[in-house]
Amino acid sequence: MAELDLDAEAFEKLVVDELDLLPDDMVDGLDNVVFVVEDRPEDGSLDLLGLYDGVNLTERGQYGFGELPDRIILYREPLLDVSADLEELKDQIHVTLVHEIAHFYGIDDDELHRLGWG
């Protein structure tokens, strides 16, 4: 399999493009969330494609004013590693974005798998 090689800037542009393609009603509800691209997870593994780092909507309670933003992180090297070509990379970014945004809304991995987004 040919290795895809995109630098951080080109990869971030793909993430922004895929984010723009998501349905408005999925993205409009994201409150106090930032999207971040990192090369790899802290443990250096290639197993994790993305991560939702925050308090999901169903557990927020008095959450809000003055809170640091939640983060949705996409890991560039693992996503490149699982993608054979640019189209597959776009698909993987799309699925990872949907997956992590779903965690923001309180949808867990089991439910995501049941819905076909696992």
Secondary structure, DSSP 8 states (H G I E B T S, - for coil): -------HHHHHHHHHHHHHHS-HHHHTT--SEEEEEESS-TT--SS--EEEES--GGG-TT--TT---EEEEEEHHHHHHT-SSHHHHHHHHHHHHHHHHHHHTT--HHHHHHHT--
